[in-house]
Amino acid sequence: MPGRWVAQALSCLGLWLVSAAAILSLPLQAQPVLPVPALTAPVLDTTGTLNDAQTRSLQEKLVSFESSTGSQIVLLMVPSTLPEDITSYANRVANTWKIGRKGVGDGLLLIVAKDDRKVRIEVAKTLEGAIPDLAAKQVIEEAITPRFKQGDFAGGLDAAVDQLMARIKGEALPAPVPRSDRPTSGFQWTDLAVFLFIAVPLVGGIARRIMGRNLGSIATGGGIGMLALLLTRSWLLAGLAGLVALTWTLLSGFGRSLGAPGWGSSNSHGWSTGGGGFSSGSGGFSSGGGGDFGGGGASGDW
């Protein structure tokens, strides 16, 4: 009888332990994976470890390297990658961002999980010849780990970037293609539209009042064309601007009333100088659409 009671007690205790273990494991099972942040800059530090000067120095180096070689390196610092290991998370981030040039795929991601004390170099397939797994491991052990142990995160990242760039430069990759022959002044299509929207009615109305309809229209077209040439440094855009100015001034009745319907001094309806993909300001950084990361690279800790 006592033996049966002991057996039942042990059985109940065992069930309780199993239940408790299952309950305690629920938070771990429900923990979501770390989301992939938006790629807005070549250096993303979500830990606040790097100061502004350090971030700016690294970004300038990476942007200059991309401009000269076409290859793209991105640095990401996160507190932790849990519940994923750093290898899985790095591969997911790299393939989501598609770092590197489209059709070339020459991208590389260096990710640091600060609280986990782990680092990973994720290499796109195109660069696996320039940076094989052994070379990536060597960069971690020689450039990153010693400095990270001393708390010098900026120094470790900078030294790693130098070694990685040197290896990529030795690879036979396609030369970078100029991004655009857009005017070097930075004047955009939306800027030109706003300029015409405001300048043509004002200049055209004054010119027609002073010189008459025909001569005033010609003067307006020529003046607007010259201003557009100075702003855009493009003869094509200047010619189009002059033609628009000439046609509008010739056909409109703006000369009789500076308050003609449809024209005003406000650009709050329909035009913007900062949106629609035409702005080169903040938030404009993105990958080249390359990618294809097959798991090449190496991981380490400190």
Long-range contacts (C-beta under 8 A, 24 or more apart in sequence): 28-83, 31-82, 31-83, 33-83, 33-84, 33-89, 34-78, 34-80, 34-81, 34-82, 34-84, 34-89, 36-92, 36-93, 36-96, 36-97, 37-76, 39-74, 39-97, 39-285, 39-286, 39-287, 40-282, 40-283, 40-285, 41-285, 42-66, 42-72, 42-73, 42-74, 42-75, 42-285, 43-74, 43-75, 44-74, 44-75, 44-76, 44-77, 45-75, 45-77, 46-76, 46-77, 46-78, 46-79, 47-77, 47-78, 47-79, 47-114, 49-77, 49-114, 49-153, 50-77, 50-153, 50-154, 50-157, 51-154, 54-154, 57-154, 57-158, 58-154, 58-157, 58-158, 58-161, 61-158, 61-161, 61-165, 62-161, 65-165, 66-176, 67-176, 68-176, 69-165, 69-168, 69-169, 69-173, 69-176, 70-101, 70-104, 70-106, 70-173, 70-174, 70-175, 70-176, 70-177, 70-288, 71-100, 71-101, 71-106, 71-107, 71-108, 71-127, 71-168, 71-173, 72-99, 72-100, 72-101, 72-106, 72-107, 72-108, 72-287, 72-288, 72-290, 73-99, 73-107, 73-108, 73-109, 73-110, 73-161, 73-164, 73-165, 73-168, 74-99, 74-107, 74-108, 74-109, 74-110, 74-287, 75-109, 75-110, 75-111, 75-112, 75-157, 75-161, 76-109, 76-110, 76-111, 76-112, 77-111, 77-112, 77-114, 77-153, 78-111, 78-112, 78-113, 78-114, 79-113, 79-114, 79-115, 80-113, 80-114, 80-115, 80-116, 81-111, 81-113, 81-116, 81-118, 82-116, 86-111, 86-113, 86-116, 86-118, 86-119, 86-120, 86-299, 87-120, 87-295, 87-299, 89-113, 90-120, 90-122, 90-297, 91-122, 91-293, 91-295, 93-122, 94-122, 94-124, 94-291, 94-293, 95-291, 95-292, 95-293, 97-287, 97-291, 98-287, 98-288, 98-289, 98-290, 98-291, 99-124, 99-287, 99-288, 99-290, 99-291, 100-124, 100-126, 100-127, 100-287, 100-288, 100-290, 100-291, 101-174, 101-176, 101-288, 101-289, 101-290, 102-288, 102-289, 102-290, 103-290, 104-173, 104-174, 104-288, 104-290, 105-290, 105-291, 105-292, 106-168, 106-171, 106-173, 106-290, 107-287, 107-288, 107-290, 107-291, 107-293, 108-164, 108-168, 109-293, 110-157, 110-160, 110-161, 110-164, 112-153, 112-157, 114-153, 116-301, 117-148, 117-301, 117-302, 118-299, 118-300, 118-301, 119-144, 119-145, 119-148, 119-299, 119-300, 119-301, 119-302, 120-297, 120-298, 120-299, 120-300, 121-160, 121-164, 121-297, 121-298, 121-299, 122-293, 122-296, 122-297, 123-293, 123-296, 123-297, 124-290, 124-291, 124-292, 124-293, 124-296, 125-292, 125-293, 125-294, 125-296, 126-173, 126-290, 126-292, 127-168, 127-171, 127-296, 128-294, 128-296, 129-171, 130-167, 130-168, 130-170, 130-171, 131-164, 131-167, 131-168, 131-296, 131-297, 132-296, 133-296, 133-297, 133-298, 134-298, 135-167, 136-296, 136-297, 136-298, 137-298, 137-300, 139-163, 139-164, 139-298, 140-298, 140-299, 140-300, 141-300, 144-300, 144-302, 145-300, 145-301, 145-302, 148-302, 149-302, 183-232, 183-233, 183-234, 183-237, 184-233, 185-231, 185-232, 185-233, 186-280, 187-231, 187-232, 187-233, 188-273, 188-278, 188-279, 188-280, 189-278, 190-271, 190-272, 190-273, 190-274, 190-276, 190-278, 191-231, 191-273, 192-228, 192-231, 192-232, 192-237, 192-241, 193-271, 194-267, 194-271, 194-273, 195-227, 195-228, 195-231, 195-241, 196-224, 196-241, 196-244, 196-245, 197-263, 197-267, 197-271, 198-265, 198-267, 199-224, 199-227, 199-245, 200-224, 200-244, 200-245, 200-248, 200-249, 201-248, 201-252, 201-254, 201-258, 201-260, 201-263, 202-258, 203-245, 204-245, 204-248, 204-249, 204-252, 204-254, 204-255, 205-254, 205-255, 205-258, 207-249, 208-249, 208-254, 208-255, 209-255, 213-250, 213-255, 214-250, 216-249, 216-255, 217-246, 217-249, 217-250, 218-246, 220-245, 220-246, 220-249, 221-245, 221-246, 221-247, 221-249
